[in-house]
Amino acid sequence: MCQFDNHGIGDNTLIFESPGPNLGGGPRWFSPLDCSPSPSGSSCNNGQTFLKPKPKPKPKPKPEPKPILLYLPGIDGTGLGLVRQHHKLRHQMCAELVKLVEGTVRSEYKLTPNRPIYLIGESVGGCLALSVAANNPHIDLMLIVANPATSFGRSKLQLLKPLLASMPNQCFHRGETMSMIKDAVLKRLPQPQVVENIFEAFHTIISYYSVVTNILSVRTLLWKIEMSKAASSYTNSRLHAIKAPTLILSSGGDILLPSLEEGERLCSVLSNCDIRRFKDNGHFLFLEDGVDLVYTIKGVHFYRRGKCYDCVADYVPPTPSEYRRGAHQYWLFDPATAPVMFSTLENGEIVNGLAGFPNDGPTLLVGYHLLTGVELVPLVASIFEQKNIIIRGLAHPILFTKSKDAKYFDFAVFDPFRVMGAVPVSGVNLFKLLASKSHVLLYPGGMREACHRKGEFYKLFWPEEPEFVRMAATFGAKIVPFGVVGADDIFELLADYDDLASIPFIKEAIEAETSLGVKLRTERSGEVANQPIHIPIVLPKVPGRLYFLFGKPIETAGRRQELMDKQKAEELYLHVKSEVERSLAFLKERREHDPYRYLFSRLLYQSIHGFTAQIPTFEL
């Protein structure tokens, strides 16, 4: 059982163990990790306490309730899969078996009904987690299931049963295992395809030698195969009753189970489900390199402390390693576009770098959205690297609300943005972020600017109403207008919305996707309210360069009453808009004097001065 701490995920953990036919006693909870008892004094469901009680601590202020994590291992039955993940977790985040798990879940829910309970299950443990959720729809559960054994009916493991039944009951040993299996297969099952399937499945099991060497005798493995079959049947009959939020982790290289296909099936059956695919990983997902459970949980916004996700209270900033993991997907982008950052000092002087960028919040960044949002990664990354500031971007809800009927987007590509702080755009979220003194990124032009038409480069599409001015004044936030140019040196807009909508079947697809998404600015009219969800077709160019200019911060502290006046608010709104337009005009004019505007000149400079050298730009 894991108490999630304020840094993210994991303080103490109980792992559910099914000891198998060779060990005494029934299934139980145990704690193999550096854990401490739950504050509620929880004990194991079978009446045995496996955590030693600690001396009574001195009275302390009552801590904020934290969610609980229960880990349900798979066929190995040991919980080794969590050991690899536990260090980060601790610093951040069959009918009888189901009853035992339910007992712990219900007792914890009774003690603290206002916090969620996380069930993490892999393989057979995934079946248990799903079954517990189906039987307890009134309990606030969050399910994370990795390669669940609900697909056992389509698994190659079934082919092992007749072979194992004919083998002696002895433990496998590394040196003789494969030869023993090969001899038995050739003697009893001469059919070539069957031999190939069985040998492949067995080879996969033995490849995890460190896990199975001491726990899988023939008798034990037979028992676990039977348990998997029963768990799969039991769970599949109850899938329709599961209402709990569920995150499916599916491995594309799972030879034991068809996990990738099963993940897709479960997503189509469960009412509140998301999926993340690990195409190059095998069955024992949590034991493999490159699998970061905490990063995945953050990327899906799956961690919460209360009834609903709170973009401020539940957000856990990325660690340096998590930042590097997210940025790695775009590692070519920075050297290809060589972004240049300018900022404006209090005296109005424009300087190279971010010296004029406010260090303290609340700060509201208001700017222009380039084609396809190409400026987002360098903007957020540069500020994080140079100022160690997390930018909380207000993003279109499409990044967070995937419909079951949506077909044309892989939402996992947005995970790095969510890890870095993106939240759905709304007045409530803007209020919360400014109240927490965050640095908030807002694009008034939204998707209309990011998916503009031909001939509309650097044209602003802002609503007429001053949407953000009064909110900023409420918290005395600094407003930083900024402009960015360079998308026209990176892309050629080949087909815009008008071109795509002229093709009947594409127009129908766009309308279908738009109808499924969350509606924004429904009370508005005009182009800014008309934001069809589509992706313009662009033709890459030999990349130019991105240029950013952050204007002089506009203070709203002490101006709340003044800006309650509609006319004053509109005046400030228009001033911010004019500053963004001024920044765009400045950058467009000055980039003409940059000798390193294009890629080849930058490569030549770096070949002479070294590829880590800072590339200069135009003089100010």
Residue pairs with C-beta under 8 A, 6 or more apart in sequence:
1 12
1 13
1 14
1 29
1 38
1 42
1 68
1 69
1 70
1 104
1 108
2 9
2 10
2 11
2 12
2 13
2 14
2 68
2 69
2 70
2 71
2 89
2 90
2 93
2 118
3 10
3 11
3 12
3 38
3 39
3 66
3 67
3 68
3 69
4 10
4 11
4 66
4 67
4 68
4 69
4 92
4 93
4 118
4 303
4 305
5 11
5 66
5 90
5 91
5 92
6 64
6 66
7 91
7 92
7 316
8 88
8 89
8 91
8 92
8 93
8 294
8 298
8 303
8 316
9 69
9 88
9 89
9 90
9 91
9 92
9 93
9 294
9 297
9 303
9 316
10 69
10 86
10 88
10 89
10 90
10 91
10 92
10 93
11 35
11 36
11 66
11 90
12 31
12 33
12 35
12 36
12 37
12 38
12 51
13 31
13 33
13 35
13 69
13 71
13 82
13 86
13 89
13 90
14 29
14 30
14 31
14 35
14 42
14 44
14 50
14 51
14 70
14 71
14 104
15 29
15 30
15 31
15 32
15 71
15 73
15 78
15 79
15 82
16 27
16 28
16 29
16 70
16 71
16 72
16 73
16 79
16 97
16 100
16 101
16 125
16 128
17 27
17 28
17 29
17 30
17 73
17 77
17 78
17 79
18 27
18 77
18 97
18 124
18 227
19 25
19 26
19 27
19 28
19 77
20 77
20 215
20 220
20 223
20 224
21 219
21 220
21 223
22 217
22 219
22 220
25 46
26 46
26 100
27 46
27 96
27 97
27 100
28 44
28 45
28 46
28 48
28 50
29 44
29 45
29 50
29 104
30 44
30 50
30 79
31 50
31 51
32 79
32 83
33 82
33 83
33 86
33 90
34 90
35 51
36 51
36 54
37 51
37 52
37 53
37 54
38 68
38 108
39 63
40 108
40 111
40 112
41 53
42 104
42 107
42 108
42 111
43 49
43 50
43 51
44 50
44 104
45 100
45 101
45 103
45 104
45 107
46 100
64 305
65 112
65 114
65 115
65 305
66 115
66 305
67 115
67 116
67 117
67 118
67 142
67 303
67 304
67 305
68 108
68 112
68 115
68 116
68 117
68 118
69 89
69 93
69 117
69 118
69 119
69 120
70 101
70 104
70 105
70 117
70 118
70 119
70 120
71 79
71 82
71 120
71 121
71 125
72 101
72 119
72 120
72 121
72 122
72 124
72 125
72 126
72 128
72 129
73 79
73 80
73 81
73 82
73 121
73 122
73 123
73 124
73 125
74 81
74 121
74 122
74 123
74 124
74 125
74 126
74 146
74 147
74 149
74 283
74 284
75 123
75 124
75 149
75 224
75 228
75 256
76 208
76 211
76 212
76 215
76 284
77 215
77 224
78 211
78 215
80 211
80 287
81 122
81 146
81 284
81 285
81 286
81 287
82 89
82 120
82 286
84 286
84 287
84 291
85 286
85 291
85 292
85 293
85 294
88 292
88 293
88 294
89 293
89 294
92 294
92 298
92 316
93 294
93 297
93 303
93 316
94 127
94 128
94 227
94 230
94 231
94 234
95 234
97 128
97 231
98 128
98 131
98 132
98 135
98 234
101 119
101 128
101 129
101 132
102 132
102 135
102 136
105 117
105 119
105 132
105 136
105 139
105 141
106 136
106 139
108 117
109 117
109 139
109 140
113 140
114 306
114 307
115 140
115 305
115 306
116 140
116 141
116 142
116 304
116 305
116 306
116 307
117 139
117 140
117 141
117 142
118 141
118 142
118 143
118 144
119 129
119 132
119 133
119 141
119 142
119 143
119 144
120 129
120 144
120 145
120 146
120 293
121 127
121 128
121 129
121 130
121 143
121 144
121 145
121 146
121 148
122 145
122 146
122 147
122 148
122 284
122 285
122 286
123 146
123 147
123 148
123 149
123 228
123 257
123 283
124 149
124 224
124 227
124 228
124 231
125 145
126 145
126 146
126 147
126 148
126 149
126 150
127 148
127 149
127 150
127 228
127 231
127 232
127 234
127 235
128 231
128 235
129 143
129 144
129 145
129 148
130 143
130 145
130 148
130 150
130 235
130 238
130 239
130 242
130 246
131 231
131 234
131 235
131 238
132 141
133 141
133 143
133 242
133 243
133 244
133 246
134 235
134 238
134 239
134 241
134 242
135 238
135 241
137 241
137 242
137 243
137 244
140 244
140 307
141 244
141 245
142 244
142 245
142 247
142 302
142 304
143 242
143 244
143 245
143 246
143 247
144 246
144 247
144 249
144 293
144 297
144 302
145 246
145 247
145 248
145 249
146 249
146 251
146 285
146 286
147 249
147 250
147 251
147 254
147 257
147 259
147 262
147 283
147 285
148 235
148 248
148 259
148 262
148 266
149 155
149 228
149 231
149 232
149 257
150 232
150 235
150 236
150 239
150 262
150 266
151 232
151 257
151 258
151 259
151 261
151 262
151 265
152 158
152 228
152 229
152 231
152 232
152 257
153 229
153 232
153 233
154 257
154 258
154 261
154 262
155 228
155 256
155 257
155 258
156 197
156 198
156 200
156 201
156 255
156 256
157 201
157 225
157 228
157 256
157 257
158 225
158 229
159 194
159 197
159 198
159 201
160 198
160 201
160 202
160 221
160 225
161 222
161 225
162 188
162 189
163 181
163 184
163 185
163 188
163 189
163 198
164 218
164 221
164 222
164 225
165 222
166 184
166 188
167 180
167 184
167 218
168 218
169 217
169 218
169 219
170 217
170 218
171 213
171 214
171 216
171 217
172 206
172 212
172 213
172 216
172 217
173 213
174 206
174 209
174 213
177 206
178 202
178 203
178 206
181 198
181 199
181 202
182 199
185 195
185 198
185 199
186 195
189 195
189 198
200 255
201 255
201 256
204 255
204 256
204 282
204 283
205 212
205 216
205 256
206 212
208 284
208 287
211 284
211 287
216 224
239 266
239 269
239 270
240 269
242 270
242 271
243 271
243 272
244 272
245 272
245 273
245 302
246 266
246 270
246 272
246 273
246 274
247 273
247 274
247 275
247 276
247 296
247 297
247 300
247 302
248 263
248 266
248 267
248 273
248 274
248 275
248 276
249 263
249 275
249 276
249 278
249 285
249 296
250 259
250 260
250 262
250 263
250 264
250 275
250 276
250 277
250 278
251 259
251 260
251 278
251 279
251 281
251 282
251 283
251 285
252 259
252 260
252 277
252 278
252 279
252 280
252 281
253 279
253 280
253 281
253 282
254 260
254 281
254 282
254 283
255 282
255 283
256 283
257 283
259 283
260 277
260 279
263 275
263 277
264 275
266 273
266 275
267 273
267 274
267 275
267 404
268 404
274 300
274 302
274 402
274 411
276 296
276 299
276 300
276 412
276 415
277 412
278 285
278 291
281 288
281 290
281 291
282 288
285 291
286 293
292 322
292 325
294 322
295 322
295 325
295 326
295 415
295 419
296 302
296 415
297 303
298 316
298 318
298 322
298 418
298 419
299 412
299 415
299 416
299 418
299 419
300 415
300 418
301 309
301 314
301 400
301 418
303 314
303 316
304 310
304 314
305 313
305 314
306 313
306 314
310 432
311 392
311 423
311 424
311 429
311 432
311 433
312 432
312 433
312 435
312 436
312 438
315 392
315 421
315 423
317 390
317 421
318 326
318 390
318 419
318 420
322 419
323 384
323 419
323 420
325 416
326 415
326 416
326 419
326 420
327 377
327 381
327 416
329 416
330 377
330 381
330 416
333 377
333 378
334 378
334 381
335 611
336 543
336 599
337 378
337 486
337 490
337 543
337 544
337 545
337 546
338 545
338 546
338 596
338 602
338 615
339 378
339 379
339 382
339 545
339 546
339 547
339 548
340 352
340 545
340 546
340 547
340 548
340 617
341 352
341 353
341 354
341 382
341 386
341 548
341 550
342 350
342 351
342 352
342 353
342 547
342 548
342 549
342 550
342 620
343 350
343 351
343 353
343 354
343 355
343 356
343 357
343 549
343 550
344 350
344 351
344 356
344 549
344 550
344 551
344 552
345 351
345 355
345 356
345 552
346 356
346 552
346 553
348 552
350 549
350 586
350 620
351 620
352 617
352 620
353 386
354 382
354 383
354 386
354 387
354 550
356 550
356 552
356 553
357 383
357 387
357 480
357 550
358 439
358 478
358 480
358 553
359 387
359 389
360 437
361 434
361 436
361 437
361 438
361 439
361 477
362 433
362 434
362 435
362 436
362 437
362 438
362 439
362 440
362 472
362 475
362 476
362 477
362 478
363 438
363 439
363 440
363 477
363 478
363 479
363 480
363 553
364 434
364 440
364 442
364 468
364 472
364 477
364 478
364 479
364 480
365 391
365 439
365 440
365 441
365 442
365 480
365 482
365 550
366 442
366 443
366 444
366 468
366 479
366 480
366 481
366 482
366 576
366 580
367 441
367 443
367 481
367 482
367 483
367 484
367 580
367 583
368 443
368 445
368 449
368 458
368 460
368 482
368 483
368 484
368 580
368 584
369 375
369 443
369 445
369 446
369 449
369 450
370 449
370 450
370 484
370 485
370 486
370 487
371 450
371 451
371 452
371 457
371 487
371 488
371 491
371 493
371 536
371 538
372 450
372 451
372 487
372 491
372 535
372 536
372 538
373 450
374 486
374 487
374 490
374 491
374 546
375 484
375 486
375 487
375 546
375 548
376 393
376 417
378 546
378 548
379 391
379 441
379 484
379 548
380 391
380 393
380 420
380 421
380 441
382 548
383 389
383 391
383 439
384 390
384 391
384 420
389 439
390 420
390 421
390 438
390 439
391 420
391 421
391 439
391 440
391 441
392 421
392 422
392 423
392 433
392 438
392 439
392 440
392 441
393 417
393 420
393 421
393 422
393 423
393 440
393 441
394 422
394 423
394 424
394 425
394 426
394 429
394 430
394 433
394 440
394 441
394 442
394 443
395 417
395 422
395 423
395 424
395 425
396 424
396 425
396 446
396 447
396 520
396 531
397 424
397 425
397 517
397 518
397 520
398 409
398 517
398 518
398 533
399 411
399 414
399 417
399 418
399 422
399 424
400 414
400 418
400 423
400 424
401 424
401 517
401 518
402 409
402 411
403 516
403 517
405 512
405 516
406 513
406 516
408 509
408 513
414 422
423 429
423 433
424 518
425 442
425 446
425 520
427 471
430 440
430 442
430 468
430 471
431 471
431 474
433 440
434 440
434 471
434 472
434 474
434 475
434 477
435 475
437 475
440 477
442 468
443 449
443 450
444 460
444 462
444 463
444 467
444 468
444 577
445 460
445 461
445 462
445 528
446 461
446 520
446 528
446 531
447 531
447 533
448 461
448 527
448 528
448 530
448 531
449 459
449 460
449 461
451 496
451 497
451 531
451 532
451 534
451 535
451 536
452 459
452 461
452 496
453 496
453 497
453 498
454 493
454 496
454 498
457 487
457 488
458 485
458 584
458 588
460 577
460 580
460 581
461 527
461 528
462 528
462 577
463 521
463 524
463 528
463 529
465 524
466 569
466 570
466 572
466 573
468 479
468 573
469 479
469 556
469 563
469 569
469 572
469 573
469 576
470 563
470 564
470 569
471 477
472 479
472 556
473 556
473 559
473 560
473 562
473 563
473 564
473 569
474 560
476 555
476 556
476 557
476 558
476 559
476 560
477 556
478 553
478 554
478 555
478 556
479 553
479 554
479 556
479 572
479 576
480 550
480 551
480 553
480 554
481 550
481 551
481 554
481 576
481 577
481 579
481 580
481 583
482 548
482 549
482 550
482 551
482 580
482 583
483 548
483 549
483 551
483 580
483 581
483 582
483 583
483 584
483 586
483 587
484 546
484 547
484 548
484 549
484 584
484 587
485 546
485 547
485 584
485 587
485 588
485 591
486 544
486 545
486 546
486 547
486 591
487 546
488 544
489 541
489 543
489 544
489 545
489 597
489 598
490 540
490 541
490 543
490 544
490 546
491 538
491 539
491 540
491 541
492 538
492 539
492 540
492 541
493 536
493 537
493 538
494 536
494 537
494 538
494 539
495 536
495 537
496 536
497 510
497 532
497 534
497 536
499 537
500 506
500 507
500 510
500 534
500 536
500 537
501 507
501 510
501 532
510 532
510 533
510 534
511 532
513 533
513 534
514 531
514 532
514 533
514 534
517 533
520 529
520 531
521 528
521 529
521 531
522 529
542 598
542 599
542 600
543 598
543 599
544 597
544 598
544 599
545 591
545 594
545 596
545 597
545 598
545 602
545 617
547 587
547 590
547 591
547 617
548 587
549 583
549 586
549 587
550 583
551 579
551 580
551 582
551 583
552 579
554 572
554 575
554 576
554 579
556 563
556 572
562 568
563 569
563 572
590 618
590 620
591 597
591 618
593 618
593 619
594 617
594 618
595 601
595 618
596 602
596 605
596 615
596 616
596 617
602 615
605 613
605 615
605 616
606 613
606 615
